[in-house]
Amino acid sequence: MNSSEALKVQTYLRGLFNNTGIGLRPRADDVSEESCEVTMDGEFLGVVFKDTEDGDTCYHFQMTVLDEDLV
């Protein structure tokens, strides 16, 4: 995902969650550049993946919640 796409997704997520601390940055281990890390105030939240299957473009946000974090 290029920087323009990442900025659009970041703007959308900031508005959706009413939080300007949300940011997107390239993943160091993604050689295909089809995903970005999602952070909030510098803390890792999850990953956004770009999907261009079937001629449409969409973005999937994946966030893992560990059981130990629910305490």
Buried (B, 14 or more C-beta within 10 A) or exposed (E): BEEEBBEEBBEEBBEEEEEEEBBBEBBEEBEEEEBBBBBBEEEEBBBBBBEEEEEEEEBEBEEEEEEEEEE
